[in-house]
Amino acid sequence: MEEKKKCPHCNATLEEGVRLCGHCKSEMVWKDGSPRLSVADAMQKTGCALTQLGCLLPILVILLVGMYAVIAGALGS
């Protein structure tokens, strides 16, 4: 019995050699008979995660500048 291939992104069943997942539309490349996300799709999914993390950066900068101002003010008195 042939093993079913699964999309590495959404786990939908794939037919051998398809280029796009019919469920999530992720682009596939096939290596050693297994589907993998294409480099472009993998980068896009990683970029989305980094973008969400990047929203925290301005808050971190504001907190650090505020802490610096409090410490510098306390030491200068």
N, CA, C and O atoms as a Maestro MAE file, in Angstrom:
{
 s_m_m2io_version
 :::
 2.0.0
}

f_m_ct {
 s_m_title
 :::
 protein
 m_atom[308] {
  # First column is atom index #
  i_m_mmod_type
  r_m_x_coord
  r_m_y_coord
  r_m_z_coord
  i_m_residue_number
  s_m_chain_name
  s_m_pdb_residue_name
  s_m_pdb_atom_name
  i_m_atomic_number
  :::
  1 25 0.835 -1.191 0.000 1 A "MET " " N  " 7
  2 3 0.000 0.000 0.000 1 A "MET " " CA " 6
  3 2 0.878 1.252 0.000 1 A "MET " " C  " 6
  4 15 1.833 1.344 0.771 1 A "MET " " O  " 8
  5 25 0.556 2.203 -0.856 2 A "GLU " " N  " 7
  6 3 1.356 3.421 -0.995 2 A "GLU " " CA " 6
  7 2 1.072 4.388 0.150 2 A "GLU " " C  " 6
  8 15 -0.077 4.620 0.527 2 A "GLU " " O  " 8
  9 25 2.150 4.941 0.687 3 A "GLU " " N  " 7
  10 3 2.032 5.903 1.787 3 A "GLU " " CA " 6
  11 2 1.465 7.221 1.270 3 A "GLU " " C  " 6
  12 15 1.895 7.715 0.227 3 A "GLU " " O  " 8
  13 25 0.504 7.792 1.990 4 A "LYS " " N  " 7
  14 3 -0.089 9.078 1.603 4 A "LYS " " CA " 6
  15 2 0.891 10.192 1.933 4 A "LYS " " C  " 6
  16 15 1.514 10.201 2.995 4 A "LYS " " O  " 8
  17 25 1.016 11.127 1.006 5 A "LYS " " N  " 7
  18 3 1.891 12.282 1.216 5 A "LYS " " CA " 6
  19 2 1.062 13.411 1.802 5 A "LYS " " C  " 6
  20 15 -0.082 13.619 1.399 5 A "LYS " " O  " 8
  21 25 1.634 14.144 2.754 6 A "LYS " " N  " 7
  22 3 0.931 15.222 3.438 6 A "LYS " " CA " 6
  23 2 1.631 16.553 3.200 6 A "LYS " " C  " 6
  24 15 2.856 16.614 3.096 6 A "LYS " " O  " 8
  25 25 0.842 17.612 3.114 7 A "CYS " " N  " 7
  26 3 1.386 18.963 2.993 7 A "CYS " " CA " 6
  27 2 2.102 19.315 4.294 7 A "CYS " " C  " 6
  28 15 1.527 19.151 5.370 7 A "CYS " " O  " 8
  29 25 3.342 19.796 4.220 8 A "PRO " " N  " 7
  30 3 4.076 20.134 5.436 8 A "PRO " " CA " 6
  31 2 3.508 21.368 6.149 8 A "PRO " " C  " 6
  32 15 3.851 21.629 7.302 8 A "PRO " " O  " 8
  33 25 2.647 22.122 5.473 9 A "HIS " " N  " 7
  34 3 2.074 23.317 6.099 9 A "HIS " " CA " 6
  35 2 0.730 23.028 6.756 9 A "HIS " " C  " 6
  36 15 0.531 23.366 7.923 9 A "HIS " " O  " 8
  37 25 -0.204 22.404 6.021 10 A "CYS " " N  " 7
  38 3 -1.572 22.223 6.541 10 A "CYS " " CA " 6
  39 2 -1.942 20.763 6.778 10 A "CYS " " C  " 6
  40 15 -3.025 20.478 7.289 10 A "CYS " " O  " 8
  41 25 -1.064 19.840 6.416 11 A "ASN " " N  " 7
  42 3 -1.263 18.402 6.620 11 A "ASN " " CA " 6
  43 2 -2.345 17.795 5.719 11 A "ASN " " C  " 6
  44 15 -2.818 16.692 5.994 11 A "ASN " " O  " 8
  45 25 -2.740 18.486 4.660 12 A "ALA " " N  " 7
  46 3 -3.705 17.929 3.708 12 A "ALA " " CA " 6
  47 2 -3.024 16.837 2.882 12 A "ALA " " C  " 6
  48 15 -1.812 16.880 2.672 12 A "ALA " " O  " 8
  49 25 -3.789 15.876 2.423 13 A "THR " " N  " 7
  50 3 -3.263 14.798 1.590 13 A "THR " " CA " 6
  51 2 -2.928 15.340 0.205 13 A "THR " " C  " 6
  52 15 -3.715 16.077 -0.388 13 A "THR " " O  " 8
  53 25 -1.756 14.971 -0.305 14 A "LEU " " N  " 7
  54 3 -1.282 15.433 -1.613 14 A "LEU " " CA " 6
  55 2 -1.101 14.259 -2.554 14 A "LEU " " C  " 6
  56 15 -0.768 13.152 -2.130 14 A "LEU " " O  " 8
  57 25 -1.322 14.507 -3.821 15 A "GLU " " N  " 7
  58 3 -0.979 13.529 -4.838 15 A "GLU " " CA " 6
  59 2 0.492 13.718 -5.192 15 A "GLU " " C  " 6
  60 15 1.017 14.830 -5.132 15 A "GLU " " O  " 8
  61 25 1.136 12.644 -5.553 16 A "GLU " " N  " 7
  62 3 2.561 12.669 -5.891 16 A "GLU " " CA " 6
  63 2 2.858 13.711 -6.961 16 A "GLU " " C  " 6
  64 15 2.225 13.713 -8.017 16 A "GLU " " O  " 8
  65 25 3.808 14.588 -6.701 17 A "GLY " " N  " 7
  66 3 4.311 15.529 -7.697 17 A "GLY " " CA " 6
  67 2 3.541 16.822 -7.869 17 A "GLY " " C  " 6
  68 15 3.923 17.636 -8.709 17 A "GLY " " O  " 8
  69 25 2.461 17.055 -7.106 18 A "VAL " " N  " 7
  70 3 1.723 18.312 -7.283 18 A "VAL " " CA " 6
  71 2 2.583 19.492 -6.863 18 A "VAL " " C  " 6
  72 15 3.410 19.377 -5.958 18 A "VAL " " O  " 8
  73 25 2.384 20.635 -7.529 19 A "ARG " " N  " 7
  74 3 3.191 21.824 -7.248 19 A "ARG " " CA " 6
  75 2 2.539 22.744 -6.217 19 A "ARG " " C  " 6
  76 15 3.233 23.482 -5.517 19 A "ARG " " O  " 8
  77 25 1.204 22.704 -6.121 20 A "LEU " " N  " 7
  78 3 0.490 23.524 -5.141 20 A "LEU " " CA " 6
  79 2 -0.428 22.638 -4.312 20 A "LEU " " C  " 6
  80 15 -1.082 21.739 -4.840 20 A "LEU " " O  " 8
  81 25 -0.473 22.897 -3.016 21 A "CYS " " N  " 7
  82 3 -1.412 22.190 -2.160 21 A "CYS " " CA " 6
  83 2 -2.816 22.673 -2.508 21 A "CYS " " C  " 6
  84 15 -3.053 23.878 -2.591 21 A "CYS " " O  " 8
  85 25 -3.734 21.757 -2.710 22 A "GLY " " N  " 7
  86 3 -5.097 22.122 -3.052 22 A "GLY " " CA " 6
  87 2 -5.846 22.773 -1.896 22 A "GLY " " C  " 6
  88 15 -6.883 23.399 -2.115 22 A "GLY " " O  " 8
  89 25 -5.350 22.641 -0.688 23 A "HIS " " N  " 7
  90 3 -6.040 23.182 0.479 23 A "HIS " " CA " 6
  91 2 -5.507 24.567 0.869 23 A "HIS " " C  " 6
  92 15 -6.278 25.524 0.942 23 A "HIS " " O  " 8
  93 25 -4.195 24.682 1.119 24 A "CYS " " N  " 7
  94 3 -3.640 25.958 1.612 24 A "CYS " " CA " 6
  95 2 -2.902 26.743 0.529 24 A "CYS " " C  " 6
  96 15 -2.458 27.865 0.773 24 A "CYS " " O  " 8
  97 25 -2.767 26.160 -0.669 25 A "LYS " " N  " 7
  98 3 -2.110 26.795 -1.824 25 A "LYS " " CA " 6
  99 2 -0.609 27.030 -1.617 25 A "LYS " " C  " 6
  100 15 -0.016 27.850 -2.317 25 A "LYS " " O  " 8
  101 25 0.010 26.321 -0.667 26 A "SER " " N  " 7
  102 3 1.454 26.416 -0.489 26 A "SER " " CA " 6
  103 2 2.147 25.760 -1.677 26 A "SER " " C  " 6
  104 15 1.681 24.743 -2.191 26 A "SER " " O  " 8
  105 25 3.257 26.342 -2.110 27 A "GLU " " N  " 7
  106 3 4.026 25.793 -3.227 27 A "GLU " " CA " 6
  107 2 4.938 24.688 -2.708 27 A "GLU " " C  " 6
  108 15 5.627 24.854 -1.702 27 A "GLU " " O  " 8
  109 25 4.930 23.556 -3.411 28 A "MET " " N  " 7
  110 3 5.703 22.386 -3.006 28 A "MET " " CA " 6
  111 2 6.906 22.163 -3.913 28 A "MET " " C  " 6
  112 15 6.872 22.462 -5.107 28 A "MET " " O  " 8
  113 25 7.949 21.638 -3.329 29 A "VAL " " N  " 7
  114 3 9.044 21.022 -4.076 29 A "VAL " " CA " 6
  115 2 9.151 19.597 -3.541 29 A "VAL " " C  " 6
  116 15 8.856 19.347 -2.372 29 A "VAL " " O  " 8
  117 25 9.562 18.687 -4.375 30 A "TRP " " N  " 7
  118 3 9.633 17.280 -3.976 30 A "TRP " " CA " 6
  119 2 11.081 16.856 -3.853 30 A "TRP " " C  " 6
  120 15 11.851 16.999 -4.803 30 A "TRP " " O  " 8
  121 25 11.467 16.333 -2.692 31 A "LYS " " N  " 7
  122 3 12.809 15.814 -2.461 31 A "LYS " " CA " 6
  123 2 12.681 14.413 -1.895 31 A "LYS " " C  " 6
  124 15 11.955 14.192 -0.925 31 A "LYS " " O  " 8
  125 25 13.371 13.486 -2.487 32 A "ASP " " N  " 7
  126 3 13.374 12.093 -2.023 32 A "ASP " " CA " 6
  127 2 11.955 11.545 -1.886 32 A "ASP " " C  " 6
  128 15 11.677 10.760 -0.979 32 A "ASP " " O  " 8
  129 25 11.051 11.958 -2.791 33 A "GLY " " N  " 7
  130 3 9.688 11.456 -2.785 33 A "GLY " " CA " 6
  131 2 8.777 12.073 -1.741 33 A "GLY " " C  " 6
  132 15 7.647 11.621 -1.558 33 A "GLY " " O  " 8
  133 25 9.264 13.117 -1.043 34 A "SER " " N  " 7
  134 3 8.455 13.775 -0.011 34 A "SER " " CA " 6
  135 2 8.238 15.240 -0.361 34 A "SER " " C  " 6
  136 15 9.139 15.895 -0.886 34 A "SER " " O  " 8
  137 25 7.045 15.758 -0.071 35 A "PRO " " N  " 7
  138 3 6.793 17.175 -0.350 35 A "PRO " " CA " 6
  139 2 7.439 18.062 0.701 35 A "PRO " " C  " 6
  140 15 7.444 17.747 1.891 35 A "PRO " " O  " 8
  141 25 7.978 19.169 0.236 36 A "ARG " " N  " 7
  142 3 8.559 20.181 1.122 36 A "ARG " " CA " 6
  143 2 8.036 21.530 0.672 36 A "ARG " " C  " 6
  144 15 7.676 21.700 -0.493 36 A "ARG " " O  " 8
  145 25 7.990 22.488 1.581 37 A "LEU " " N  " 7
  146 3 7.613 23.844 1.187 37 A "LEU " " CA " 6
  147 2 8.716 24.414 0.312 37 A "LEU " " C  " 6
  148 15 9.898 24.170 0.552 37 A "LEU " " O  " 8
  149 25 8.325 25.176 -0.707 38 A "SER " " N  " 7
  150 3 9.335 25.832 -1.526 38 A "SER " " CA " 6
  151 2 10.045 26.870 -0.666 38 A "SER " " C  " 6
  152 15 9.533 27.263 0.382 38 A "SER " " O  " 8
  153 25 11.205 27.308 -1.094 39 A "VAL " " N  " 7
  154 3 11.967 28.315 -0.346 39 A "VAL " " CA " 6
  155 2 11.135 29.578 -0.179 39 A "VAL " " C  " 6
  156 15 11.127 30.173 0.898 39 A "VAL " " O  " 8
  157 25 10.431 29.997 -1.234 40 A "ALA " " N  " 7
  158 3 9.617 31.221 -1.161 40 A "ALA " " CA " 6
  159 2 8.516 31.080 -0.118 40 A "ALA " " C  " 6
  160 15 8.290 32.007 0.660 40 A "ALA " " O  " 8
  161 25 7.826 29.943 -0.085 41 A "ASP " " N  " 7
  162 3 6.757 29.749 0.899 41 A "ASP " " CA " 6
  163 2 7.322 29.673 2.313 41 A "ASP " " C  " 6
  164 15 6.746 30.236 3.244 41 A "ASP " " O  " 8
  165 25 8.434 28.988 2.475 42 A "ALA " " N  " 7
  166 3 9.041 28.884 3.802 42 A "ALA " " CA " 6
  167 2 9.479 30.261 4.307 42 A "ALA " " C  " 6
  168 15 9.269 30.590 5.475 42 A "ALA " " O  " 8
  169 25 10.082 31.057 3.437 43 A "MET " " N  " 7
  170 3 10.507 32.408 3.829 43 A "MET " " CA " 6
  171 2 9.306 33.277 4.173 43 A "MET " " C  " 6
  172 15 9.354 34.047 5.132 43 A "MET " " O  " 8
  173 25 8.227 33.162 3.400 44 A "GLN " " N  " 7
  174 3 7.041 33.960 3.663 44 A "GLN " " CA " 6
  175 2 6.447 33.598 5.026 44 A "GLN " " C  " 6
  176 15 6.044 34.485 5.778 44 A "GLN " " O  " 8
  177 25 6.391 32.323 5.345 45 A "LYS " " N  " 7
  178 3 5.820 31.909 6.617 45 A "LYS " " CA " 6
  179 2 6.727 32.324 7.773 45 A "LYS " " C  " 6
  180 15 6.232 32.687 8.840 45 A "LYS " " O  " 8
  181 25 8.038 32.277 7.582 46 A "THR " " N  " 7
  182 3 8.975 32.742 8.600 46 A "THR " " CA " 6
  183 2 8.867 34.255 8.750 46 A "THR " " C  " 6
  184 15 8.897 34.774 9.866 46 A "THR " " O  " 8
  185 25 8.741 34.963 7.631 47 A "GLY " " N  " 7
  186 3 8.617 36.421 7.676 47 A "GLY " " CA " 6
  187 2 7.394 36.867 8.435 47 A "GLY " " C  " 6
  188 15 7.448 37.867 9.151 47 A "GLY " " O  " 8
  189 25 6.288 36.155 8.299 48 A "CYS " " N  " 7
  190 3 5.070 36.503 9.033 48 A "CYS " " CA " 6
  191 2 5.319 36.405 10.528 48 A "CYS " " C  " 6
  192 15 4.882 37.271 11.286 48 A "CYS " " O  " 8
  193 25 6.015 35.366 10.959 49 A "ALA " " N  " 7
  194 3 6.296 35.200 12.385 49 A "ALA " " CA " 6
  195 2 7.229 36.296 12.875 49 A "ALA " " C  " 6
  196 15 7.037 36.825 13.970 49 A "ALA " " O  " 8
  197 25 8.236 36.645 12.083 50 A "LEU " " N  " 7
  198 3 9.155 37.707 12.489 50 A "LEU " " CA " 6
  199 2 8.466 39.057 12.512 50 A "LEU " " C  " 6
  200 15 8.786 39.893 13.357 50 A "LEU " " O  " 8
  201 25 7.526 39.291 11.607 51 A "THR " " N  " 7
  202 3 6.793 40.540 11.587 51 A "THR " " CA " 6
  203 2 5.980 40.695 12.868 51 A "THR " " C  " 6
  204 15 5.942 41.779 13.450 51 A "THR " " O  " 8
  205 25 5.338 39.635 13.304 52 A "GLN " " N  " 7
  206 3 4.566 39.707 14.538 52 A "GLN " " CA " 6
  207 2 5.477 39.981 15.725 52 A "GLN " " C  " 6
  208 15 5.115 40.751 16.615 52 A "GLN " " O  " 8
  209 25 6.646 39.368 15.752 53 A "LEU " " N  " 7
  210 3 7.610 39.621 16.808 53 A "LEU " " CA " 6
  211 2 8.140 41.039 16.715 53 A "LEU " " C  " 6
  212 15 8.410 41.676 17.734 53 A "LEU " " O  " 8
  213 25 8.290 41.538 15.483 54 A "GLY " " N  " 7
  214 3 8.803 42.881 15.273 54 A "GLY " " CA " 6
  215 2 7.926 43.969 15.849 54 A "GLY " " C  " 6
  216 15 8.403 45.077 16.095 54 A "GLY " " O  " 8
  217 25 6.659 43.683 16.069 55 A "CYS " " N  " 7
  218 3 5.754 44.663 16.676 55 A "CYS " " CA " 6
  219 2 6.163 44.987 18.102 55 A "CYS " " C  " 6
  220 15 5.831 46.055 18.616 55 A "CYS " " O  " 8
  221 25 6.877 44.081 18.741 56 A "LEU " " N  " 7
  222 3 7.306 44.295 20.115 56 A "LEU " " CA " 6
  223 2 8.546 45.174 20.214 56 A "LEU " " C  " 6
  224 15 8.826 45.723 21.280 56 A "LEU " " O  " 8
  225 25 9.285 45.317 19.134 57 A "LEU " " N  " 7
  226 3 10.530 46.071 19.159 57 A "LEU " " CA " 6
  227 2 10.352 47.531 19.576 57 A "LEU " " C  " 6
  228 15 11.106 47.989 20.435 57 A "LEU " " O  " 8
  229 25 9.401 48.291 19.019 58 A "PRO " " N  " 7
  230 3 9.241 49.681 19.467 58 A "PRO " " CA " 6
  231 2 8.913 49.793 20.953 58 A "PRO " " C  " 6
  232 15 9.381 50.714 21.622 58 A "PRO " " O  " 8
  233 25 8.120 48.873 21.469 59 A "ILE " " N  " 7
  234 3 7.788 48.897 22.896 59 A "ILE " " CA " 6
  235 2 9.036 48.665 23.730 59 A "ILE " " C  " 6
  236 15 9.241 49.334 24.743 59 A "ILE " " O  " 8
  237 25 9.871 47.721 23.310 60 A "LEU " " N  " 7
  238 3 11.112 47.442 24.019 60 A "LEU " " CA " 6
  239 2 12.030 48.653 24.021 60 A "LEU " " C  " 6
  240 15 12.632 48.971 25.046 60 A "LEU " " O  " 8
  241 25 12.143 49.332 22.886 61 A "VAL " " N  " 7
  242 3 13.000 50.526 22.786 61 A "VAL " " CA " 6
  243 2 12.486 51.624 23.722 61 A "VAL " " C  " 6
  244 15 13.271 52.267 24.418 61 A "VAL " " O  " 8
  245 25 11.181 51.834 23.736 62 A "ILE " " N  " 7
  246 3 10.602 52.859 24.613 62 A "ILE " " CA " 6
  247 2 10.876 52.537 26.080 62 A "ILE " " C  " 6
  248 15 11.227 53.423 26.859 62 A "ILE " " O  " 8
  249 25 10.717 51.279 26.450 63 A "LEU " " N  " 7
  250 3 10.996 50.890 27.837 63 A "LEU " " CA " 6
  251 2 12.459 51.097 28.200 63 A "LEU " " C  " 6
  252 15 12.767 51.586 29.287 63 A "LEU " " O  " 8
  253 25 13.359 50.729 27.301 64 A "LEU " " N  " 7
  254 3 14.793 50.898 27.578 64 A "LEU " " CA " 6
  255 2 15.171 52.372 27.704 64 A "LEU " " C  " 6
  256 15 15.933 52.741 28.597 64 A "LEU " " O  " 8
  257 25 14.651 53.205 26.827 65 A "VAL " " N  " 7
  258 3 14.944 54.648 26.897 65 A "VAL " " CA " 6
  259 2 14.379 55.220 28.190 65 A "VAL " " C  " 6
  260 15 15.031 56.036 28.841 65 A "VAL " " O  " 8
  261 25 13.180 54.805 28.568 66 A "GLY " " N  " 7
  262 3 12.586 55.274 29.822 66 A "GLY " " CA " 6
  263 2 13.392 54.852 31.031 66 A "GLY " " C  " 6
  264 15 13.599 55.647 31.948 66 A "GLY " " O  " 8
  265 25 13.852 53.600 31.044 67 A "MET " " N  " 7
  266 3 14.678 53.131 32.161 67 A "MET " " CA " 6
  267 2 15.989 53.899 32.224 67 A "MET " " C  " 6
  268 15 16.456 54.249 33.307 67 A "MET " " O  " 8
  269 25 16.587 54.162 31.059 68 A "TYR " " N  " 7
  270 3 17.827 54.927 31.016 68 A "TYR " " CA " 6
  271 2 17.607 56.327 31.594 68 A "TYR " " C  " 6
  272 15 18.434 56.811 32.367 68 A "TYR " " O  " 8
  273 25 16.506 56.980 31.229 69 A "ALA " " N  " 7
  274 3 16.217 58.326 31.708 69 A "ALA " " CA " 6
  275 2 16.037 58.326 33.224 69 A "ALA " " C  " 6
  276 15 16.519 59.234 33.900 69 A "ALA " " O  " 8
  277 25 15.353 57.323 33.764 70 A "VAL " " N  " 7
  278 3 15.145 57.247 35.219 70 A "VAL " " CA " 6
  279 2 16.465 57.026 35.941 70 A "VAL " " C  " 6
  280 15 16.736 57.673 36.952 70 A "VAL " " O  " 8
  281 25 17.287 56.116 35.427 71 A "ILE " " N  " 7
  282 3 18.574 55.828 36.063 71 A "ILE " " CA " 6
  283 2 19.510 57.037 35.958 71 A "ILE " " C  " 6
  284 15 20.162 57.413 36.933 71 A "ILE " " O  " 8
  285 25 19.568 57.639 34.766 72 A "ALA " " N  " 7
  286 3 20.435 58.819 34.582 72 A "ALA " " CA " 6
  287 2 19.969 59.963 35.479 72 A "ALA " " C  " 6
  288 15 20.802 60.674 36.042 72 A "ALA " " O  " 8
  289 25 18.682 60.153 35.621 73 A "GLY " " N  " 7
  290 3 18.145 61.203 36.499 73 A "GLY " " CA " 6
  291 2 18.471 60.935 37.946 73 A "GLY " " C  " 6
  292 15 18.787 61.868 38.684 73 A "GLY " " O  " 8
  293 25 18.403 59.680 38.381 74 A "ALA " " N  " 7
  294 3 18.701 59.321 39.770 74 A "ALA " " CA " 6
  295 2 20.182 59.501 40.066 74 A "ALA " " C  " 6
  296 15 20.541 59.948 41.155 74 A "ALA " " O  " 8
  297 25 21.035 59.165 39.131 75 A "LEU " " N  " 7
  298 3 22.474 59.299 39.339 75 A "LEU " " CA " 6
  299 2 22.921 60.761 39.250 75 A "LEU " " C  " 6
  300 15 23.917 61.138 39.867 75 A "LEU " " O  " 8
  301 25 22.210 61.571 38.501 76 A "GLY " " N  " 7
  302 3 22.599 62.966 38.331 76 A "GLY " " CA " 6
  303 2 22.175 63.844 39.498 76 A "GLY " " C  " 6
  304 15 22.679 64.961 39.615 76 A "GLY " " O  " 8
  305 25 21.282 63.400 40.360 77 A "SER " " N  " 7
  306 3 20.802 64.229 41.470 77 A "SER " " CA " 6
  307 2 21.793 64.300 42.590 77 A "SER " " C  " 6
  308 15 21.539 64.959 43.598 77 A "SER " " O  " 8
  :::
 }
 m_bond[307] {
  # First column is bond index #
  i_m_from
  i_m_to
  i_m_order
  :::
  1 1 2 1
  2 2 3 1
  3 3 4 2
  4 3 5 1
  5 5 6 1
  6 6 7 1
  7 7 8 2
  8 7 9 1
  9 9 10 1
  10 10 11 1
  11 11 12 2
  12 11 13 1
  13 13 14 1
  14 14 15 1
  15 15 16 2
  16 15 17 1
  17 17 18 1
  18 18 19 1
  19 19 20 2
  20 19 21 1
  21 21 22 1
  22 22 23 1
  23 23 24 2
  24 23 25 1
  25 25 26 1
  26 26 27 1
  27 27 28 2
  28 27 29 1
  29 29 30 1
  30 30 31 1
  31 31 32 2
  32 31 33 1
  33 33 34 1
  34 34 35 1
  35 35 36 2
  36 35 37 1
  37 37 38 1
  38 38 39 1
  39 39 40 2
  40 39 41 1
  41 41 42 1
  42 42 43 1
  43 43 44 2
  44 43 45 1
  45 45 46 1
  46 46 47 1
  47 47 48 2
  48 47 49 1
  49 49 50 1
  50 50 51 1
  51 51 52 2
  52 51 53 1
  53 53 54 1
  54 54 55 1
  55 55 56 2
  56 55 57 1
  57 57 58 1
  58 58 59 1
  59 59 60 2
  60 59 61 1
  61 61 62 1
  62 62 63 1
  63 63 64 2
  64 63 65 1
  65 65 66 1
  66 66 67 1
  67 67 68 2
  68 67 69 1
  69 69 70 1
  70 70 71 1
  71 71 72 2
  72 71 73 1
  73 73 74 1
  74 74 75 1
  75 75 76 2
  76 75 77 1
  77 77 78 1
  78 78 79 1
  79 79 80 2
  80 79 81 1
  81 81 82 1
  82 82 83 1
  83 83 84 2
  84 83 85 1
  85 85 86 1
  86 86 87 1
  87 87 88 2
  88 87 89 1
  89 89 90 1
  90 90 91 1
  91 91 92 2
  92 91 93 1
  93 93 94 1
  94 94 95 1
  95 95 96 2
  96 95 97 1
  97 97 98 1
  98 98 99 1
  99 99 100 2
  100 99 101 1
  101 101 102 1
  102 102 103 1
  103 103 104 2
  104 103 105 1
  105 105 106 1
  106 106 107 1
  107 107 108 2
  108 107 109 1
  109 109 110 1
  110 110 111 1
  111 111 112 2
  112 111 113 1
  113 113 114 1
  114 114 115 1
  115 115 116 2
  116 115 117 1
  117 117 118 1
  118 118 119 1
  119 119 120 2
  120 119 121 1
  121 121 122 1
  122 122 123 1
  123 123 124 2
  124 123 125 1
  125 125 126 1
  126 126 127 1
  127 127 128 2
  128 127 129 1
  129 129 130 1
  130 130 131 1
  131 131 132 2
  132 131 133 1
  133 133 134 1
  134 134 135 1
  135 135 136 2
  136 135 137 1
  137 137 138 1
  138 138 139 1
  139 139 140 2
  140 139 141 1
  141 141 142 1
  142 142 143 1
  143 143 144 2
  144 143 145 1
  145 145 146 1
  146 146 147 1
  147 147 148 2
  148 147 149 1
  149 149 150 1
  150 150 151 1
  151 151 152 2
  152 151 153 1
  153 153 154 1
  154 154 155 1
  155 155 156 2
  156 155 157 1
  157 157 158 1
  158 158 159 1
  159 159 160 2
  160 159 161 1
  161 161 162 1
  162 162 163 1
  163 163 164 2
  164 163 165 1
  165 165 166 1
  166 166 167 1
  167 167 168 2
  168 167 169 1
  169 169 170 1
  170 170 171 1
  171 171 172 2
  172 171 173 1
  173 173 174 1
  174 174 175 1
  175 175 176 2
  176 175 177 1
  177 177 178 1
  178 178 179 1
  179 179 180 2
  180 179 181 1
  181 181 182 1
  182 182 183 1
  183 183 184 2
  184 183 185 1
  185 185 186 1
  186 186 187 1
  187 187 188 2
  188 187 189 1
  189 189 190 1
  190 190 191 1
  191 191 192 2
  192 191 193 1
  193 193 194 1
  194 194 195 1
  195 195 196 2
  196 195 197 1
  197 197 198 1
  198 198 199 1
  199 199 200 2
  200 199 201 1
  201 201 202 1
  202 202 203 1
  203 203 204 2
  204 203 205 1
  205 205 206 1
  206 206 207 1
  207 207 208 2
  208 207 209 1
  209 209 210 1
  210 210 211 1
  211 211 212 2
  212 211 213 1
  213 213 214 1
  214 214 215 1
  215 215 216 2
  216 215 217 1
  217 217 218 1
  218 218 219 1
  219 219 220 2
  220 219 221 1
  221 221 222 1
  222 222 223 1
  223 223 224 2
  224 223 225 1
  225 225 226 1
  226 226 227 1
  227 227 228 2
  228 227 229 1
  229 229 230 1
  230 230 231 1
  231 231 232 2
  232 231 233 1
  233 233 234 1
  234 234 235 1
  235 235 236 2
  236 235 237 1
  237 237 238 1
  238 238 239 1
  239 239 240 2
  240 239 241 1
  241 241 242 1
  242 242 243 1
  243 243 244 2
  244 243 245 1
  245 245 246 1
  246 246 247 1
  247 247 248 2
  248 247 249 1
  249 249 250 1
  250 250 251 1
  251 251 252 2
  252 251 253 1
  253 253 254 1
  254 254 255 1
  255 255 256 2
  256 255 257 1
  257 257 258 1
  258 258 259 1
  259 259 260 2
  260 259 261 1
  261 261 262 1
  262 262 263 1
  263 263 264 2
  264 263 265 1
  265 265 266 1
  266 266 267 1
  267 267 268 2
  268 267 269 1
  269 269 270 1
  270 270 271 1
  271 271 272 2
  272 271 273 1
  273 273 274 1
  274 274 275 1
  275 275 276 2
  276 275 277 1
  277 277 278 1
  278 278 279 1
  279 279 280 2
  280 279 281 1
  281 281 282 1
  282 282 283 1
  283 283 284 2
  284 283 285 1
  285 285 286 1
  286 286 287 1
  287 287 288 2
  288 287 289 1
  289 289 290 1
  290 290 291 1
  291 291 292 2
  292 291 293 1
  293 293 294 1
  294 294 295 1
  295 295 296 2
  296 295 297 1
  297 297 298 1
  298 298 299 1
  299 299 300 2
  300 299 301 1
  301 301 302 1
  302 302 303 1
  303 303 304 2
  304 303 305 1
  305 305 306 1
  306 306 307 1
  307 307 308 2
  :::
 }
}
